[in-house]
Amino acid sequence: MLTPFRRRKAATEEEQAVLPDVSEALRIYAIGDIHGRDDLLAELLAMIEQDEARRPPLPRLTILLGDLVDRGRLSAQVVERAMRLPQSGGDWRFIKGNHEEVFIAAARGNVQTARFFRRIGGVETLLSYGLSAEECAAISDEDLARWMLANIPRDHVDFLDGFEDRLIIGGYLFVHAGVRPHIPLEAQDPADLRWIRQDFLSHRGDHGRMVIHGHSIREDIDIRHNRIGIDTGAYRTGRLTAIGLEGTERWFVQTEG
């Protein structure tokens, strides 16, 4: 089901604010945190194709905002699909999330990171790469790091490590988690772009661009005057969300939970 806008009982003042301009003859779709739900990604991409067919032709840019892996049980399949997307036509850009950061370090043999990786939804990712649940429960952190180094395809690791930290288009900044308030965009720490939460979410001031982000799960799309959050918890809700942008227009496409 296509949802051009998820209407609420009454639009808040923040939601009525004037939107920035993409500033190019370009249509953008940005997709929130997938977290191993390859089934939902396939569904949402088909919905985007259907949505775009109803609009005048324009060059299209599709952005994945990070956290492709962990928590859902089809992480390896999501990575495989993402690697093929540029071959399907159009322009594709990928933003690195905090879960990519941890996965990459663990898959390169870092024992301490492998320990942390298990705690943040990495078990499901390991299952998708062929480690059994019994082995995963019994294996030591040291052996897990060695297993990942030997069994996670290196092209998957290198692909994820090639993701960008941020993307600026017109009046928009696309990033995984957010930005550190009061710090110029060009001086932002990449760790903040992937991990920041409350300092960013509670900030009421201008960030220099309208920030489109994921990382912080909300039941509904989180629209503020200075940011729009589109992580709707796909791995547990079944709702994977994309924002569409063109000129000064915006709309949303979302799978049903």
Stockholm file with secondary structure:
# STOCKHOLM 1.0

chainA/1-257         MLTPFRRRKAATEEEQAVLPDVSEALRIYAIGDIHGRDDLLAELLAMIEQDEARRPPLPRLTILLGDLVDRGRLSAQVVERAMRLPQSGGDWRFIKGNHEEVFIAAARGNVQTARFFRRIGGVETLLSYGLSAEECAAISDEDLARWMLANIPRDHVDFLDGFEDRLIIGGYLFVHAGVRPHIPLEAQDPADLRWIRQDFLSHRGDHGRMVIHGHSIREDIDIRHNRIGIDTGAYRTGRLTAIGLEGTERWFVQTEG
#=GR chainA/1-257 SS CCCSCCCCSSCCTTTTSCCCCCCSSCEEEEECCCTTCHHHHHHHHHHHHHHHHTSCCCCEEEEECSCCSSSSTTHHHHHHHHHHGGGGSSEEEEBCCHHHHHHHHHHTTCHHHHHHHIIIIIHHHHHHTTCCHHHHHHCCHHHHHHHHHHHSCHHHHHHHHTCBSEEEETTEEEESSCCCTTSCGGGCCHHHHHHCCHHHHTCCSCCSSEEEECSSCCSSCEECSSEEECCCCHHHHSCCEEEEEETTEEEEEECCC
#=GC SS_cons         CCCSCCCCSSCCTTTTSCCCCCCSSCEEEEECCCTTCHHHHHHHHHHHHHHHHTSCCCCEEEEECSCCSSSSTTHHHHHHHHHHGGGGSSEEEEBCCHHHHHHHHHHTTCHHHHHHHIIIIIHHHHHHTTCCHHHHHHCCHHHHHHHHHHHSCHHHHHHHHTCBSEEEETTEEEESSCCCTTSCGGGCCHHHHHHCCHHHHTCCSCCSSEEEECSSCCSSCEECSSEEECCCCHHHHSCCEEEEEETTEEEEEECCC
//
